[in-house]
Amino acid sequence: MFAREDIIFRDYCLANNVLTEERWKQFADTANNYGMNDGIARALIQFNYFSADELVHHFGKAFNLPVMKLYAETNSAPKEIVSISFIRKHRVIPMFLFGNELTVAVTDPPYKEVVDELARLTQKKIIPVVAGVNDFDETLKIQQGGFDELKRIASAIDIEKYDVVRTGEKEVERLEKMGEFPPLIELVDEIFLRAVKIGASDIHVEPFEDELRLRYRLDGVLQRVASFPKKISEGVAAVIKNKAAMDIFEKKKPQDGRISLTLESRSFDLRVNSLPTVGGEKIVLRILNKSSINKKITELGMANHNMAMLEHLLNQPNGLFLVTGPTGSGKSTTLYAAINHIKSVEKNIVTVENPVEYQVDTINQVNVDPDRDLTFATALRAILRQDPDVALVGEIRDSETGIIATEAALTGHLVLSTLHTNDAVGAIPRLINMGVPSYWLAPALIGVLGQRLVRKVCDFCKDEYEPSEEVLYKASLSGLSGRVPFFRGIGCKKCNYQGYSGRIAIHEVFFVNEEIQTLIYKNETTTKIREAALKNGFRDLRFDGMKKVVAGLTTLEEIQRVTRSTL
């Protein structure tokens, strides 16, 4: 299992009293049991033998290699010199190219077979340096756009050519009569490919009276892509339903399905839902990028005080912790990041989801199946007999689930879940109205994270501007007029002339202390609970959003779109 270079590192550790023989044997046994799919460096860190900084220091000494900070050097790094699949598989990033010498950063020992393969592929002399895994991950995220293999996949079909709005109905009919309209299977594949390439989160295929409309949700906003002849609507629906293992002959009832999609080295899951409408079957597909499961809580874009409170809550041995927000606000991503933060071989973590969106190593995951009486409540009840340390419940949507989750938190378990409320403090009356007794909720609830996603100003067309006095007044930022620069995107090709590219989250973290426990126990009003929270340092979504406006990350209009004004 261990390569020659791993043994060299072991010998270094033993000779320098970095690890004892017993500790190395423990690691070897653990690695044999759980594997090292992500490399020896991540295994040593994950199993708590080294911190990330300690490990990169010892790798440098063991192999006499310089330690390099990558993050500041991303702009000069050569792009597309090796494939992204090779970079991910072997955990190497090309950083500098001088003449015939290619400097590459590695997170694991400089394995000879990897260095030799790099030399063969690039026809360069390879100069390895060592980098920390966290630094490597951040750098890879930044560089990925430069050598993302998805961008290399050429479109097979010119969708715009068959758009009855752009081209005209008569021209599309003429193409159809001449046999130039693409096969529906190829058309559907092109629809999927385009959505994934631009980073859409949802695909809407909508039959109306005179057209089959295709829309993508990009950065939280629906955009029309094309309108096809209405006559192909049933065929397109049948192709998608067949791919999703749904009943293509059942057109009168809603159905759910799932499609696994692999493009180059990237894997996606498409959650499919069909809904009978007066125009026919509307199909909506939610695109789940499996890379989301690798997010860390430090990558959620949280303010420092919010991050400190979140880490404190996740380190609690028991209690109920909730994430609130509407559909599509990133709750699942946050919960997976939380699980990644607390998971270890010493903890038994079990999740109940509907459906399981991403599969995570070392985590036991359960799919809800109401048809077999496996609901959130029944699954959670069974989980509590499985000796869990942490239980993740995909959503608290009824009284029974809420009561069992609260009971589990009271009996020594850390329970994570989501709830649909307008804000973090609103989770308290919501649970009480569901039937959770206030005298149970008070000692069980440890905190609530509320969040929304807002569009990020495009970095390529960001431009400074001065908002009107009225806009600043409504945002409670009148005092900043002329003192702080504000930014917006003017629209460019990179952002499809929207002025925005990508999304960021805004957060509020509601921490339950003794005073708030007493207020919950007494079933006090939300207003009184909020006042107590503000007195103890609580900052709401709007506050966090305005900080990100001032930082130039988003716009006043976006914050006003997703948060409630106090005026």
C-alpha positions as CSV (number, residue, x, y, z in Angstrom):
1,M,0.0,0.0,0.0
2,F,2.8,2.4,0.8
3,A,5.2,3.6,-1.9
4,R,8.9,3.9,-1.6
5,E,8.6,7.7,-0.9
6,D,6.1,7.0,1.9
7,I,8.6,4.7,3.6
8,I,11.3,7.4,3.2
9,F,8.9,9.8,5.1
10,R,8.2,7.2,7.7
11,D,12.0,6.7,8.3
12,Y,12.4,10.5,8.6
13,C,9.7,10.7,11.2
14,L,11.1,7.9,13.3
15,A,14.7,9.2,13.0
16,N,13.7,12.7,14.1
17,N,11.2,11.6,16.8
18,V,8.4,13.2,14.8
19,L,6.3,10.0,15.2
20,T,6.9,6.9,17.3
21,E,6.9,3.4,15.8
22,E,3.6,2.8,17.6
23,R,2.0,5.9,16.1
24,W,3.1,5.0,12.6
25,K,1.7,1.5,13.0
26,Q,-1.6,3.0,14.2
27,F,-1.6,5.1,11.0
28,A,-0.7,2.2,8.8
29,D,-3.6,0.2,10.3
30,T,-6.0,3.1,9.9
31,A,-4.9,3.6,6.3
32,N,-5.4,0.0,5.5
33,N,-8.9,0.1,7.0
34,Y,-10.0,3.4,5.4
35,G,-7.7,3.8,2.4
36,M,-5.8,6.8,1.1
37,N,-7.9,7.7,-1.9
38,D,-7.0,11.4,-1.5
39,G,-3.3,10.8,-0.8
40,I,-1.1,10.2,2.3
41,A,-1.0,13.9,3.2
42,R,-4.8,14.2,3.6
43,A,-4.9,10.9,5.4
44,L,-2.3,12.0,7.9
45,I,-4.2,15.3,8.5
46,Q,-7.6,13.7,8.6
47,F,-6.6,11.1,11.1
48,N,-5.0,13.8,13.3
49,Y,-1.3,12.8,13.1
50,F,-0.3,16.2,11.8
51,S,-1.7,19.6,11.3
52,A,-1.6,20.9,7.7
53,D,1.3,23.3,8.5
54,E,3.3,20.7,10.4
55,L,3.0,18.2,7.6
56,V,4.2,20.5,4.8
57,H,7.1,21.5,7.0
58,H,8.2,17.9,7.6
59,F,7.7,16.9,3.9
60,G,10.0,19.7,2.9
61,K,12.7,18.5,5.3
62,A,12.2,14.8,4.6
63,F,12.7,15.3,0.8
64,N,14.9,18.3,0.9
65,L,12.4,20.3,-1.1
66,P,11.4,24.0,-0.8
67,V,8.0,24.8,0.7
68,M,6.0,27.1,-1.5
69,K,3.0,29.3,-0.9
70,L,0.9,28.9,-4.0
71,Y,-2.0,31.3,-3.5
72,A,0.0,34.5,-4.5
73,E,1.4,32.9,-7.6
74,T,-1.7,31.8,-9.4
75,N,-1.6,34.5,-12.1
76,S,1.8,33.4,-13.4
77,A,1.0,29.6,-13.4
78,P,0.9,27.9,-16.8
79,K,-2.5,26.8,-17.8
80,E,-3.5,23.6,-19.7
81,I,0.0,22.2,-19.8
82,V,-1.5,19.0,-18.2
83,S,-5.1,17.9,-17.9
84,I,-7.3,18.7,-15.0
85,S,-7.9,15.0,-14.5
86,F,-4.1,14.4,-14.0
87,I,-3.9,17.3,-11.6
88,R,-6.8,16.0,-9.5
89,K,-5.7,12.4,-9.6
90,H,-2.0,13.0,-8.6
91,R,-2.5,16.3,-6.6
92,V,0.0,18.3,-8.5
93,I,-0.2,21.9,-9.9
94,P,2.1,23.4,-12.5
95,M,3.3,26.7,-11.1
96,F,6.2,28.1,-13.2
97,L,7.6,27.4,-16.6
98,F,11.1,28.7,-17.3
99,G,12.6,27.5,-20.5
100,N,12.7,23.7,-20.2
101,E,12.0,23.6,-16.5
102,L,8.5,23.2,-15.1
103,T,8.0,23.8,-11.4
104,V,5.2,21.7,-10.0
105,A,3.7,21.9,-6.5
106,V,2.9,18.6,-4.8
107,T,0.9,17.9,-1.6
108,D,2.2,14.3,-1.2
109,P,5.8,13.0,-1.4
110,P,7.3,13.6,-4.8
111,Y,6.6,10.1,-6.2
112,K,9.0,9.1,-8.9
113,E,6.4,7.6,-11.1
114,V,4.4,10.8,-11.0
115,V,7.4,13.0,-11.7
116,D,8.4,10.7,-14.6
117,E,4.9,10.8,-16.0
118,L,4.8,14.5,-15.9
119,A,8.2,14.8,-17.6
120,R,6.9,12.4,-20.4
121,L,3.7,14.4,-20.9
122,T,5.2,17.8,-20.9
123,Q,8.7,17.0,-22.3
124,K,10.0,19.3,-19.5
125,K,12.4,18.8,-16.6
126,I,10.2,18.7,-13.5
127,I,11.2,20.7,-10.4
128,P,9.0,19.6,-7.5
129,V,8.1,21.9,-4.5
130,V,5.9,21.1,-1.5
131,A,2.6,22.9,-0.8
132,G,0.0,22.6,2.0
133,V,-3.3,20.9,1.2
134,N,-5.4,23.9,2.1
135,D,-3.2,26.2,0.0
136,F,-3.4,23.7,-2.9
137,D,-7.2,23.5,-2.7
138,E,-7.6,27.3,-2.8
139,T,-5.2,27.6,-5.7
140,L,-6.9,24.8,-7.7
141,K,-10.2,26.6,-7.3
142,I,-8.8,29.8,-8.7
143,Q,-6.9,28.1,-11.6
144,Q,-9.6,25.7,-12.5
145,G,-11.3,28.1,-14.8
146,G,-8.1,28.3,-16.8
147,F,-8.0,24.6,-17.6
148,D,-11.5,23.4,-17.0
149,E,-12.1,20.6,-19.5
150,L,-15.8,21.3,-19.7
151,K,-14.9,24.4,-21.6
152,R,-13.2,22.3,-24.2
153,I,-16.3,20.4,-25.1
154,A,-17.7,21.9,-28.3
155,S,-21.4,22.2,-28.7
156,A,-22.8,19.6,-31.2
157,I,-26.0,21.5,-31.9
158,D,-26.6,25.2,-32.6
159,I,-29.7,25.5,-30.4
160,E,-30.3,29.1,-31.5
161,K,-30.8,27.9,-35.0
162,Y,-34.0,26.1,-33.9
163,D,-35.3,28.9,-31.7
164,V,-38.7,29.9,-33.1
165,V,-38.3,33.4,-31.5
166,R,-34.9,34.1,-33.0
167,T,-35.1,32.3,-36.3
168,G,-38.9,32.4,-36.9
169,E,-41.5,29.6,-37.0
170,K,-41.4,29.3,-40.8
171,E,-37.6,28.8,-40.9
172,V,-37.7,26.2,-38.2
173,E,-40.5,24.4,-40.0
174,R,-38.5,24.5,-43.2
175,L,-35.5,23.0,-41.4
176,E,-37.7,20.3,-40.0
177,K,-39.2,19.4,-43.4
178,M,-35.7,19.1,-44.8
179,G,-34.7,16.7,-42.0
180,E,-32.3,19.1,-40.5
181,F,-33.9,19.2,-37.0
182,P,-31.7,17.3,-34.6
183,P,-32.7,14.0,-33.0
184,L,-34.4,14.7,-29.7
185,I,-31.8,12.6,-27.8
186,E,-29.0,14.8,-29.1
187,L,-31.0,17.9,-28.4
188,V,-31.5,16.9,-24.7
189,D,-27.8,16.1,-24.4
190,E,-27.0,19.5,-25.7
191,I,-29.4,21.1,-23.3
192,F,-27.6,19.4,-20.4
193,L,-24.2,20.2,-21.7
194,R,-24.9,23.9,-22.1
195,A,-26.4,24.2,-18.6
196,V,-23.4,22.6,-17.0
197,K,-20.9,24.6,-19.0
198,I,-22.4,28.0,-17.9
199,G,-22.9,26.9,-14.3
200,A,-26.7,26.8,-14.2
201,S,-28.4,25.4,-11.1
202,D,-31.7,24.4,-12.7
203,I,-33.1,23.6,-16.2
204,H,-36.8,24.4,-16.9
205,V,-38.4,22.7,-19.9
206,E,-41.8,24.3,-20.2
207,P,-44.6,23.5,-22.6
208,F,-46.9,26.4,-23.5
209,E,-49.7,26.8,-26.0
210,D,-47.4,27.7,-28.9
211,E,-43.9,26.8,-27.8
212,L,-41.6,24.6,-25.7
213,R,-39.6,27.1,-23.7
214,L,-36.2,26.3,-22.3
215,R,-34.9,28.4,-19.4
216,Y,-31.8,28.1,-17.2
217,R,-31.5,29.4,-13.7
218,L,-28.2,31.2,-13.5
219,D,-27.0,32.9,-10.3
220,G,-30.5,32.5,-8.9
221,V,-32.3,34.2,-11.8
222,L,-34.2,32.4,-14.6
223,Q,-33.1,33.3,-18.2
224,R,-34.7,32.2,-21.4
225,V,-32.4,30.2,-23.6
226,A,-34.6,29.1,-26.5
227,S,-38.2,28.3,-27.6
228,F,-38.7,25.2,-29.7
229,P,-41.8,24.1,-31.7
230,K,-44.6,22.9,-29.4
231,K,-44.9,19.6,-31.3
232,I,-41.6,18.2,-29.8
233,S,-42.6,18.8,-26.2
234,E,-43.9,15.2,-25.6
235,G,-40.9,13.7,-27.2
236,V,-38.4,15.8,-25.2
237,A,-40.3,15.0,-22.0
238,A,-40.1,11.3,-22.8
239,V,-36.4,11.4,-23.5
240,I,-35.7,13.1,-20.2
241,K,-38.0,10.8,-18.2
242,N,-36.4,7.8,-19.8
243,K,-32.9,9.0,-18.8
244,A,-34.2,9.5,-15.3
245,A,-35.8,6.0,-15.0
246,M,-39.3,7.5,-14.8
247,D,-42.5,6.1,-16.2
248,I,-42.8,7.7,-19.7
249,F,-46.4,6.6,-20.1
250,E,-47.6,8.3,-16.9
251,K,-48.4,11.9,-17.8
252,K,-51.1,12.7,-15.4
253,K,-49.2,12.5,-12.1
254,P,-46.0,14.3,-10.8
255,Q,-42.9,12.1,-10.8
256,D,-39.4,12.3,-9.5
257,G,-36.2,10.8,-11.0
258,R,-32.5,11.2,-11.1
259,I,-29.8,11.3,-13.8
260,S,-26.1,10.8,-13.3
261,L,-24.0,12.8,-15.7
262,T,-20.3,12.6,-16.3
263,L,-18.6,15.1,-18.6
264,E,-14.8,14.7,-18.9
265,S,-13.6,14.4,-15.3
266,R,-16.6,16.1,-13.7
267,S,-19.6,14.3,-12.2
268,F,-23.1,15.8,-11.8
269,D,-26.4,14.5,-10.5
270,L,-29.6,15.8,-12.0
271,R,-32.7,15.7,-9.8
272,V,-35.7,15.5,-12.2
273,N,-39.3,16.4,-11.5
274,S,-42.2,16.3,-13.9
275,L,-45.4,18.2,-13.3
276,P,-48.6,18.0,-15.5
277,T,-49.7,21.5,-16.6
278,V,-52.4,22.7,-19.0
279,G,-49.7,22.9,-21.8
280,G,-48.3,19.4,-21.1
281,E,-45.6,18.0,-18.8
282,K,-43.2,20.6,-17.4
283,I,-39.8,19.1,-16.5
284,V,-37.5,20.8,-14.0
285,L,-33.9,19.5,-13.4
286,R,-31.8,20.6,-10.4
287,I,-28.1,20.2,-11.2
288,L,-26.0,19.0,-8.3
289,N,-22.2,19.4,-8.7
290,K,-20.5,16.7,-6.7
291,S,-17.6,18.9,-6.0
292,S,-19.8,20.7,-3.5
293,I,-19.3,17.9,-1.0
294,N,-15.6,19.0,-0.6
295,K,-16.4,22.5,0.6
296,K,-15.0,23.5,4.0
297,I,-16.8,25.9,6.3
298,T,-13.9,28.3,5.6
299,E,-15.1,28.4,2.0
300,L,-18.6,29.5,2.8
301,G,-17.7,33.2,2.7
302,M,-18.7,33.9,6.3
303,A,-17.7,37.0,8.3
304,N,-15.2,36.3,11.0
305,H,-17.6,36.7,13.9
306,N,-20.2,34.4,12.2
307,M,-17.5,31.9,11.4
308,A,-16.3,31.9,15.1
309,M,-19.9,31.2,16.3
310,L,-20.4,28.5,13.7
311,E,-17.3,26.7,14.7
312,H,-18.3,27.0,18.4
313,L,-21.7,25.5,17.7
314,L,-20.3,22.6,15.6
315,N,-17.9,21.7,18.4
316,Q,-20.7,21.1,20.9
317,P,-21.2,17.5,22.0
318,N,-25.0,17.7,21.7
319,G,-27.8,20.0,20.8
320,L,-30.0,21.0,17.9
321,F,-28.4,23.2,15.2
322,L,-30.5,24.4,12.3
323,V,-29.8,26.0,8.9
324,T,-32.7,28.1,7.6
325,G,-33.4,29.7,4.2
326,P,-35.6,29.2,1.1
327,T,-35.1,26.5,-1.5
328,G,-31.9,27.1,-3.4
329,S,-30.2,29.2,-0.7
330,G,-27.3,26.8,-0.3
331,K,-28.5,25.0,2.9
332,S,-27.3,21.6,1.7
333,T,-23.9,22.9,0.8
334,T,-23.6,24.5,4.3
335,L,-24.7,21.2,6.0
336,Y,-22.2,19.2,4.0
337,A,-19.4,21.7,4.9
338,A,-20.4,21.3,8.5
339,I,-20.2,17.5,8.3
340,N,-16.8,17.8,6.6
341,H,-15.7,20.0,9.5
342,I,-16.7,17.6,12.2
343,K,-16.3,14.1,10.6
344,S,-13.6,11.8,11.9
345,V,-13.1,8.1,12.3
346,E,-13.9,8.5,16.0
347,K,-17.4,9.7,15.3
348,N,-20.5,7.8,14.1
349,I,-22.3,10.3,11.8
350,V,-25.6,9.3,10.1
351,T,-27.7,11.4,7.7
352,V,-31.3,11.1,6.6
353,E,-32.0,12.9,3.3
354,N,-34.6,13.1,0.7
355,P,-32.8,12.3,-1.5
356,V,-29.2,11.8,-0.6
357,E,-27.6,14.5,-2.8
358,Y,-23.9,13.6,-2.4
359,Q,-22.3,10.5,-1.1
360,V,-19.6,11.3,1.6
361,D,-16.9,8.9,2.7
362,T,-17.1,7.6,6.3
363,I,-20.7,8.9,6.6
364,N,-23.7,6.6,6.8
365,Q,-26.4,8.0,4.6
366,V,-30.1,7.0,4.5
367,N,-32.5,7.8,1.7
368,V,-36.1,8.7,2.7
369,D,-38.6,6.5,1.0
370,P,-42.2,7.4,2.0
371,D,-43.7,4.6,-0.2
372,R,-42.0,2.1,2.2
373,D,-42.8,4.1,5.3
374,L,-39.2,5.3,5.6
375,T,-39.9,8.9,6.5
376,F,-37.6,11.4,8.2
377,A,-39.2,10.6,11.5
378,T,-39.0,6.8,11.2
379,A,-35.5,6.9,9.9
380,L,-34.4,9.2,12.7
381,R,-36.0,6.9,15.3
382,A,-34.0,4.0,13.8
383,I,-30.8,6.1,13.7
384,L,-31.0,6.8,17.5
385,R,-30.7,3.0,18.0
386,Q,-27.5,3.0,15.9
387,D,-25.3,4.8,18.6
388,P,-24.8,8.0,16.6
389,D,-22.6,10.9,17.7
390,V,-24.1,13.2,15.0
391,A,-27.3,12.9,13.2
392,L,-28.1,15.0,10.1
393,V,-31.8,15.3,9.2
394,G,-32.3,16.7,5.7
395,E,-35.3,18.8,6.7
396,I,-37.7,19.2,9.6
397,R,-41.1,19.4,7.9
398,D,-43.6,18.0,10.4
399,S,-44.3,17.8,14.0
400,E,-43.2,14.2,14.5
401,T,-39.7,14.9,13.0
402,G,-39.3,18.1,15.0
403,I,-40.2,16.3,18.3
404,I,-37.8,13.4,17.6
405,A,-35.0,15.7,16.5
406,T,-35.4,17.7,19.7
407,E,-35.5,14.6,21.8
408,A,-32.4,13.3,20.2
409,A,-30.6,16.6,20.9
410,L,-31.7,16.3,24.6
411,T,-30.3,12.8,24.9
412,G,-26.7,13.5,24.1
413,H,-26.6,13.8,20.3
414,L,-25.6,16.6,18.0
415,V,-28.5,17.0,15.5
416,L,-28.1,19.1,12.3
417,S,-31.1,19.9,10.1
418,T,-32.8,22.5,7.9
419,L,-36.0,24.5,8.4
420,H,-37.9,26.8,6.0
421,T,-38.2,30.1,7.8
422,N,-37.7,33.7,6.8
423,D,-34.9,34.2,9.3
424,A,-32.9,32.5,12.0
425,V,-34.9,33.7,15.0
426,G,-38.1,32.6,13.2
427,A,-37.1,29.0,13.6
428,I,-38.3,29.2,17.3
429,P,-42.0,30.0,16.7
430,R,-42.0,27.6,13.7
431,L,-40.9,24.6,15.8
432,I,-43.2,25.5,18.6
433,N,-46.1,25.9,16.1
434,M,-45.2,22.5,14.8
435,G,-45.8,21.0,18.2
436,V,-42.3,20.9,19.8
437,P,-42.9,21.9,23.5
438,S,-41.1,25.1,24.4
439,Y,-39.7,23.4,27.6
440,W,-38.0,20.9,25.3
441,L,-36.9,23.4,22.7
442,A,-35.3,25.7,25.2
443,P,-32.5,23.3,26.4
444,A,-32.2,21.5,23.1
445,L,-31.6,24.4,20.6
446,I,-28.0,25.6,20.5
447,G,-28.1,27.9,17.4
448,V,-29.5,28.7,14.0
449,L,-27.7,29.8,10.9
450,G,-29.8,31.8,8.4
451,Q,-28.6,32.4,4.9
452,R,-29.4,33.6,1.4
453,L,-27.5,33.6,-1.9
454,V,-26.9,36.9,-3.7
455,R,-25.4,37.5,-7.1
456,K,-21.7,38.6,-7.1
457,V,-20.6,41.6,-9.1
458,C,-18.7,40.4,-12.3
459,D,-15.0,40.9,-11.8
460,F,-14.5,41.6,-15.5
461,C,-16.8,44.6,-15.8
462,K,-16.9,45.9,-12.2
463,D,-17.3,49.6,-12.3
464,E,-17.5,52.2,-9.5
465,Y,-20.6,54.3,-9.2
466,E,-22.5,56.5,-6.7
467,P,-25.9,55.3,-5.6
468,S,-28.7,57.9,-5.3
469,E,-29.4,59.4,-1.9
470,E,-32.8,57.6,-1.8
471,V,-31.2,54.2,-2.4
472,L,-28.6,54.8,0.3
473,Y,-31.3,56.1,2.7
474,K,-33.4,52.9,2.2
475,A,-30.4,50.8,2.8
476,S,-29.5,52.8,6.0
477,L,-26.2,53.8,4.5
478,S,-26.7,57.6,4.1
479,G,-23.7,58.3,6.2
480,L,-21.4,56.6,3.6
481,S,-22.4,58.8,0.7
482,G,-19.2,60.0,-1.0
483,R,-17.0,58.3,1.6
484,V,-17.0,54.7,0.4
485,P,-16.9,53.4,-3.2
486,F,-19.8,51.3,-4.5
487,F,-19.5,48.9,-7.4
488,R,-21.7,47.3,-10.0
489,G,-21.2,45.3,-13.2
490,I,-21.9,47.2,-16.4
491,G,-22.3,43.9,-18.3
492,C,-19.8,42.1,-20.6
493,K,-19.5,38.9,-22.5
494,K,-18.0,37.1,-19.5
495,C,-21.2,37.6,-17.5
496,N,-23.6,37.3,-20.4
497,Y,-24.1,41.1,-20.1
498,Q,-25.8,40.6,-16.7
499,G,-23.3,42.5,-14.6
500,Y,-23.2,39.6,-12.2
501,S,-21.2,36.4,-12.2
502,G,-21.5,33.7,-9.6
503,R,-23.1,33.9,-6.2
504,I,-22.0,34.5,-2.6
505,A,-23.9,33.8,0.6
506,I,-24.9,36.2,3.3
507,H,-25.4,34.8,6.8
508,E,-26.8,35.4,10.3
509,V,-25.9,33.2,13.2
510,F,-28.3,33.1,16.1
511,F,-26.7,31.8,19.3
512,V,-28.8,30.5,22.1
513,N,-27.5,31.5,25.5
514,E,-29.1,31.2,28.9
515,E,-31.1,34.4,28.6
516,I,-32.6,33.3,25.3
517,Q,-33.2,29.8,26.7
518,T,-35.3,31.4,29.4
519,L,-37.3,33.4,26.8
520,I,-37.9,30.3,24.7
521,Y,-39.0,28.4,27.8
522,K,-41.5,31.2,28.6
523,N,-42.7,31.2,25.0
524,E,-41.9,34.9,24.7
525,T,-42.5,36.8,21.4
526,T,-40.1,36.7,18.5
527,T,-39.5,40.4,19.0
528,K,-38.2,40.0,22.6
529,I,-36.0,37.1,21.5
530,R,-34.6,39.1,18.7
531,E,-33.9,42.1,21.0
532,A,-32.0,39.8,23.4
533,A,-30.0,38.3,20.6
534,L,-29.1,41.8,19.2
535,K,-28.0,42.8,22.7
536,N,-25.6,39.8,22.7
537,G,-24.0,40.6,19.3
538,F,-26.4,39.0,16.8
539,R,-26.2,40.6,13.3
540,D,-28.9,39.9,10.8
541,L,-28.7,39.0,7.1
542,R,-29.1,42.6,6.0
543,F,-26.1,43.7,8.1
544,D,-23.9,41.0,6.6
545,G,-25.1,41.8,3.2
546,M,-24.4,45.5,3.5
547,K,-20.8,44.7,4.7
548,K,-20.4,42.7,1.4
549,V,-21.8,45.6,-0.6
550,V,-19.2,48.0,1.0
551,A,-16.5,45.4,0.2
552,G,-17.5,45.5,-3.5
553,L,-18.7,41.9,-3.7
554,T,-22.4,42.6,-4.5
555,T,-24.8,45.4,-4.9
556,L,-27.4,47.3,-2.9
557,E,-30.1,46.1,-5.2
558,E,-29.2,42.4,-4.6
559,I,-29.3,42.8,-0.8
560,Q,-32.7,44.7,-1.0
561,R,-34.0,41.9,-3.3
562,V,-33.4,39.1,-0.8
563,T,-33.7,40.8,2.6
564,R,-36.4,42.7,4.3
565,S,-35.9,46.4,4.8
566,T,-36.3,47.9,8.3
567,L,-37.9,51.1,6.8
